Amino acid sequence: MRKFGIVRPPVPVRKIAEWLGVEIVEMTLPTWFFGVLLNIDGDHYIALNKCMPDHRKNFTIGHEIAHHQIHGGELAYMKNCKRDYFHREADAFAAELCMPTFMVKEEARKWFSDFRFMAGVFEIGETAMARKLQELGFLKKAIYDCKS
C-alpha cells in the first residue's frame, strides 16, 4: 500500500481495480448476489450488485480483486473441491486490502479501537472491522451488535 502512496484510510478499491485494468459494472441483481469477476475475451469486469450499501460494495470489490490477482480470474463457475478455500482466501485478501494492518493499528490507537467509528473511516462493514481488530488483539472476542 505504502509504495502506491496509500497511507490513510479509506483504501480506494475502485481505483485499484482501475489500475489493474478491471472495469466495475454495477447492476441490479438478486439481494443474495454480491458480485463476480468475469473474463470476457481477455477483458476483466467485476459485476457488482448496485443495491448493496457502499461498505459491502467495497469489500466485494476487494474480494473480486483477490480472485483476479491470485486465482487468475478463472473462478466464476468453477466446480471443484477448492472452491470454498479460494473464497476464504479471497476474503482474507480483501480484508487486508480494505483494512491494511498497518493502518488499522494506527487508527485503533488513535480511536481507542472503536470498531463502529473505524468502520466508517475505512468505509467497510462493522462486522469486518470488529473481526480485524479481534485478529490484531485490539478487541476481545465477543459478540458485537453490528449493523453490517
Stockholm file with secondary structure:
# STOCKHOLM 1.0

chainA/1-148         MRKFGIVRPPVPVRKIAEWLGVEIVEMTLPTWFFGVLLNIDGDHYIALNKCMPDHRKNFTIGHEIAHHQIHGGELAYMKNCKRDYFHREADAFAAELCMPTFMVKEEARKWFSDFRFMAGVFEIGETAMARKLQELGFLKKAIYDCKS
#=GR chainA/1-148 SS CGGGTCCSSSCCHHHHHHHTTEEEEEECCCTTCCEEEEEETTEEEEEEETTSCHHHHHHHHHHHHHHHHHSTTCCTTCCSTTHHHHHHHHHHHHHHHHSCHHHHHHHHHHTTTCHHHHHHHHTSCHHHHHHHHHHTTSSCSCCCCCCC
#=GC SS_cons         CGGGTCCSSSCCHHHHHHHTTEEEEEECCCTTCCEEEEEETTEEEEEEETTSCHHHHHHHHHHHHHHHHHSTTCCTTCCSTTHHHHHHHHHHHHHHHHSCHHHHHHHHHHTTTCHHHHHHHHTSCHHHHHHHHHHTTSSCSCCCCCCC
//
